Amino acid sequence: MNDAIHYIERNKDQILQTYQELHAIAEPSWQERNTSRYLQDKLSAAGLTITAYQGHYGFIAEMAGKKEGVIALRADMDALVQEIDGEVKANHSCGHDAHSTMALYTALALKNSEANLRHTIRFIFQPAEELAEGALQMMEEGVLEDVLFLGGIHVRPHSEVAFGKSAPAILHGSSATITGTITGTPAHAARPEEGNNPIEAASFLIQALMQIRLTGNKKFSIKMTELHGGETSNSVPASARFTLDVRAETNDTMDALLEKARHIIQNTASLTETKITYKEEGYSPAATENTDAIGLARQAIASVLGEENAENPCISQGAEDFHFYTWKTPHIPATMIGLGCDLKPGLHHPQMSFNTDALIYGTKILTQLLLNADQKL
């Protein structure tokens, strides 16, 4: 057991306390002021160099190495806004407090153990993952400059990765949102022939979207998740608003799916004699598999948990803006580890919880991952 891993063992209680403290100060996307300050204070006190940016609360913390090139680890900081027991508030139901805790103590373990690092180690603390905007912002700040390897971690539901195990990659799919308005012609409900019902046009759109077929065997889904129209029972409304949730296993499949959706929306407007305006937003790309990065992650997991507890990459129907990093810079070996932690009932559930003992071995895995990458790249 190396000195960095020993440091984590000695500081188990502090790791769990830090998680509780970060959990208590949950903040929404782009509002992570206290979270960012908390992390910066601890990292600065340990001697890491902090670089903050104007206009948001993302930052990087670095340990200088002896040669060119950077080994990087990314963590997200923001929380969701949810209703809990009748109160609407920020809530860490996606585990970003766990990710920040593990990245923080990975940094502290490497710094306090005086590890013989070859490269600069950069810790990227990112805002606004939940809006699929934070990774793009951090890339604009240049956080991937000179990066030779990028790692990440995400707690996983018990149905994906069991407690005591970890996966060397999470293969998220691509996701997007389409929001639109259907404009028809209002009329009295007793004389519907004098109007043009946008709700009926929406039903036509739903049925048409359900008929989409794509070549190949890649999974996808497109479904209407919101529909708002009308205020009274005896009037045909003038307009209706809708939202489509769009998901695909690969980026190519997403491109084909969005093209089909555009055609169907235009065709629906023509056939129903309505006007449909819409916009595509919230796009997140699918994961890009990098065998070298996955190999380094598998070695780190096996070193900490044993080879028998290193799972295959897990496939997730969710999305993650970490994959913007690999989508925009495919030459950088990168992977996001899936941490088994007995997470129930599921990510984004207001009552999500997990076995916090996983924070200890998750931190060890990340520490070993960075040490491995530093030596092999």
N, C-alpha and C positions, 0 to 999 in steps of 0.2 A: 504494500500500500504506500503510494507516494505521499509527500508532505501535504499537497493540496487536498487530497482525499482525507487525510488525518485532520486537517483544519475543519472540514465539513463535519466530521464525526464529533469533534470537540464542541461544535457550535450548533448542535441540533436544536436546542431549546431556543436559541436566538433566531434561527431560521423560521421556526414555527411562530414565534412572537412577531417577527417582521411581517409574515403573511397576514396575521390577524390585524396588525396595524394598517397595512395597505388595504385590506378588505374593508376596514372601517371608514376609510376616506375615499371610497369609490367616487369617481367623477366621470361625467359623460365625455364623448368625443370632442376634442378641441378645447376642453375645459380642465385638463389634467394638471392644473397648477400645483396643488398640494402634493399630489403623487410625484410629480417631477421634482419638486423641491426636496421631498423626503429622500428620494433616491440619490439626487445630486449631492446632498449633504453627506450621506454615508460614503459615497464613492470618493468625494473630494477629501474627506477626513482620512481616508485610507491611502491617499496619495495619487489617485488617478487624475489624469488631466481631463477636464470637462470642457466640451464645446456646446454651447446653447445657441439657439437661433431666434431670429425676430419673427413675431407673428404667430408662434405656436409654442408648445411646451416640450416638443421632442428634443432630444440631446444625445450626444455620444460621450462615452468615457473611454479613455485609452491608457494602455500600458506600453511604453516604448520598447521596441525590440532592437536587435543588433543588425538586422539586415532589411532590405527593402521588402515590401509586401505586407499585407494586413490579413489577419485571421479575425473574422467578425462573427458576432452573435447578436441576434435581434430578439427583443422582447417588446410586447405591446402593453400599453398602460391604461387604456380607456375602459369604461364600464357601459353597460346598457342602462336605459331608463325604463323601469318597469313598475307595475303596481304590485305592492306587497302589503297584504293585510289592510287594504284600503288606502294606502299611502303611495303616491307616485314618487319614485326617487331613483338615484343611480344605484346600480346593483351589479356586483361582479359575478354574473351567472355564466360567464364564458371562460373564466379562469385566468384573466389577464393579470390579476394580482398574484396568482401562483407563478406565472411566467416571469414577471418582474422580480419576484422574490428569488427564484432560482438563478436568473441572470445576475442579480446583485451579488449573491453569495458565491457564484462562480468567479466573479471578478475579485471578491475579497479573498477567496481561497487561493487564487493564483498570485495575488499581490502579497498576501501574508506568508505564503510558503516560499517566497522568493524563487519561484520556478525559473529555471534556466531557459528563458524564451528566446527563440530565434527571431520571430517576427513581432511586429506591433500587434497587440490584441485590442480590438475595438468592440465596445458594447453599444449597440444601437437601441435606444429606448424610444419607441415610436408612438405617436398619438394616433387617434382616429382610425383604428383598424375596423371598428364596427361599421364605419361609413365607407369602407374600401377606398379611403383617401390618404391615409397616413403614410403608407409605403411610397406612394408617388411623391408626396411632399418631401420625405426624407431623401429620396433619390435626387430631387431638385437641389437639395442642400449639399449633394456630393458625398454622401456617406459611403458609397460603394467605391470611392476612389482608391485604387491600389489594392482592392480586396482580392485575395486568392481563394478564399473559402468563406461561405456564409452558412451559419447554422441557426436553427430555431427550434422551439419546442411548443407543444400544445397538449394540455390534458385531454384525455379521450374518454368517451362513455364506456361503461363496463362491457357493453355489447360489442365494441370494436377491439379494445385491448384490455386484457384482464389485469387486475392488480398484481404487482410484482413482475410485470412484463413490460416491454416497450417495443415499438416498431421503429425501424430506422428511417421511415418516411411516411408522410400522410399524403395520399393521392386525392386531394380535393378536386372536384369538378369546377367548371366555369359557371358563373351565375350573372344574371342581369335583370333589370327591372324595366318594364315599359309602362309609363303612365300616360293616359290619354283622356280626351273629352269627345263624346259623340254629340253633335248638335243636330237636333231634328226640328220639328215645327210643333209648337204647343197647340192644344185644342181641348174642347170639353170632352170628357170621357164618354158622354152620350153620343158624340159625333166624331169618333176617332178618324173617320175617313177624311176629315178636314185637316188633320195633322199628320205628323210623321214621328212615330214613337221611338226615341233613342234607346229605350230599354229593350224593345223588340230587336233593334239593330244589334245591341249588345248580346242578346241570346243567339243571333245569327253568327256573330263573331266567335262566341264560345264554341258552338258546334263546328265551325270551320277549323278552328285551332285544334280541336280534338281529332281531326282527320289528317293531321300532318304525318307524313311518313318520310323517313330519310334512308338513304342507302347505307349499307354497313350495319354493324351490330352494336354501335356505340349507344349508350343510354342517354335519354334526354327527357325533359318534361317542359310543358308550357301550359300555364293554367291561369285563369282569372281569379285573383285573390281578394279583390275589392270591386264593388259596384255600387255607386251612389247616384240616385236619380229620383226626382219627384218629391213633392211636399204634401200633396193631398190625394185622397182616394178618387176624386172625380175629375181629375185633369191629366191630360197627356203632357208630360214635362217637356220643356224646351231642350234640355240637355241631360247627359249622364256622364259621370266620371268613372274610369276604370283603372285597375292596375293588373298587370300581368307579371307573374313570377316565371323567369326563364332559367332553365338549368341544363347543362350538357356535360358529358363525361370528358370531352376534349375541346380544345379551342376551335379546331376545324368544324366539329359538330355544332358548336355554338354559332359560328359564322353562318353555316348553312341554315340553322334554325331561325336566326334573326332575319335572314333574307326571306325565308318562307313567311314569317310573321308579318314583315313589311308588305309583302304581296297580298296576304289575306286581309290586312287592315284596309289597304287601298281598294281591294275588290269588294269588301263589305260596304264601304262608303258608297261605291258606285251602285251596287245592287240594291241597297236600301235607301238610296237618294238622301243620304245624310252627309254631314261633314265630320271627318274624324281627324283631329290633331293629336299628335303624340310625341313623346320624347323617350329616348333610351338612356338609362342612367344606372349607376351602381354596378358597373361592370367589374367583375373579378375574373382573371384568367385561371385556367386549370393548372394543376401542378405539372412541372416538367421534371421527369425522372433523370437524375444524374447518378450513374453507377458508381463513380468514384466517391461522391459525397455520401451516398447510401452505404458504401463499404466502410467508410470511416465511422459512420454512425453505428453500424452493426458491431464493429470492433469495440467501440466505447461501451455499448450496451452489454456485450458479452463480458467485457472486463469487469463491469460493476455487478451485473445480475447473473452472469453465467450464460453460456451459449444457448442453453435450453430455454432461456427466457427472452431471447432476441427473436421477436416475431418477424414475419414478412411485412412489407409495406402494407399499411391499412388503407382501404378505399373508403372515402367519406363522401356522402351526398352533399355535405355542406360546402362552404366557400371560405377563402382565407386570402387576405391581401398580401401575405408574405410572397405569394406566387407572382406578384408584379415584379419583384426583384429578379426572379429567374426568367420571366417573360421578356423583360426589357434588357437583361444582360445574360443571355444564355451561355456565355463563355465562362461564367463564374460557377464552379461546383457549389451546389447549395442543396440543403435538405432540411425538412422540419420533422423532428422526432415526435412520435406519438407516445405519450406517457400513460401507461395503464395506472389507474388510481381509484378504481371502483366508483367512478363518477355516476351518480344517479340523481333524479330520474332522467336527466339529459341536459346537454348544453342549451343555454338560453332559457331554461326553465327557472322561474323565479325562486324556486326552492332547491336549486342545484346544490349538491354537496359532494365531497369526495374525501377519501382517506388521506389526510395531510402527511402521513408517513411517506407518501410518494414524493413529497418535496425534497426529502433527504436524498433518496437515490436518484431523483431527477437532477438535482444539483451535481451529484457525483458524475452522472452520465455526461452532462454538459461540460464539466471540467475536464474529464478524460477526452471528450471529443475535441476540445480546443487544443489540448496537449498533443493529441495524435496528429491533428491537422498541422500544427506548428512544426512538428518534426518531419512530416512526410511531404510537405509542399515547399 
